[in-house]
Structures are given as C-alpha cells and as structure tokens.
Amino acid sequence: GAVVSQHPSRVICKSGTSVKIECRSLDFQATTMFWYRQFPKQSLMLMATSNEGSKATYEQGVEKDKFLINHASLTLSTLTVTSAHPEDSSFYICSASMVGSSYEQYFGPGTRLTVT
Amino acid sequence: RKEVEQDPGPFNVPEGATVAFNCTYSNSASQSFFWYRQDCRKEPKLLMSVYSSGNEDGRFTAQLNRASQYISLLIRDSKLSDSATYLCVVNSYGGATNKLIFGTGTLLAVQP
C-alpha cells in the first residue's frame, strides 16, 4: 500500500515552454501533498505544500506564479513549471500524506526535468 | 546555520565493516526524526524512524539525543547493497502542516 506515482518520469523541453507534472496517490487518499526539488549533489528542498481544495503554501524564495500547483482531488496534485528556463532543470519529487496521518510522507519516483 | 546538518562523506568502507553516521538539528522543538535512504537518481525511501529510547532494525540502529540535538545511524556488517546516500530528516511543524526538513545526506560506498 501507500503508493505514489508521478508522470512523466523524465521530460526534456525547450526554454520558454511550460511543463506539467502529475502526482497521484494510487491506493490512499492524500490530505496533503508536498513538492520538492533536488539539484545535483544537494538535498531535497521543499517547494510548496498543497492541501486538497485550497491554495498551496509556498516556501520562501519559490515563485508561486512560476510554479503553479493544483490539488483538485484527494488523489491528484499537479505542478506546472511555467516559462521554464535551463536553471529550472532539476529532479522534482512529490510526496503525499495520508488522511489522519500526522507526519509520514510517501514519495513518488520523481520527475527529471531538463530544459534546453 | 542549516536546520539539519550531516557530514556529506563519502564514506568508503569494506564489506562487513561497521559505519556510523551523525546528524545535528537546530530546531529544539522538532518532534519526529527519521533516516531515509536515497539511491542515485531515485526518490528517498524511509529507512527507519528514530526514537529517544533508540531503536534497532536488523543491522541498523538509530539513536536520538534530544539534549544535544543529535541523531545517529549505525550500520553493522555492511553489504554492497547498502551503498546509497543516507538522509537525516527532521519533522518541522509549520502552522497546520508538518514539514520534513532534509539534511544534505551522507554518501556511503561499500567496497567488495
């Protein structure tokens, strides 16, 4: 149980285009989903926290207009990187927390974004 | 100062060796502590939670010292398959939502 999927697993796009990444909890309902970014040889950095049906809470330094997050249902959250630039190239990982769970997070397999 | 600090390594050890990783955290109000394992280009996976009384899972032993704000992970009888990055993770309460704060990780390479 507690499986989280992400799609796509890898994407290459041109500078200036937008990319949407989906995060789904497959066998449980997720009250909260988290979006992380990891640059090479660095740790995971939380970008934003999203609760179903409400606006996402962004961490300091993360542009909400550039990284659009939608959490329309208890099993799906999407992250859209708008007007992507090469510096947005990174490993994007989502996680989901179960309804009623205080802290445990289940991670998706990640999406590797390369902007050329 | 980073919220969670770890020695980045790498730790190069022979098979069968015992290796210990350390981690310190800055927020004394933190309540939950974890060790995650991350393989190259993969997502992190929970290895074990860390409790004040210390806990053991097979070859892995985790310890927490709240007074010193220090967490450790001991791996006995290292296997080749233990090679990975070990992430020290601390739970941070941010308003109504719990957040996980990740250390930069310690790279372990077990040599045959």
Interface residues (C-beta under 8 A of the other chain):
Chain A: T32 F34 Q42 S43 L44 M45 L46 T49 N51 T57 F91 I93 S95 S97 S102 Y103 E104 Q105 F107 G108 P109 G110 R112
Chain B: S32 R41 K42 E43 P44 K45 L46 L87 N91 G94 G95 T97 N98 K99 L100 I101 F102 G103 T104 G105
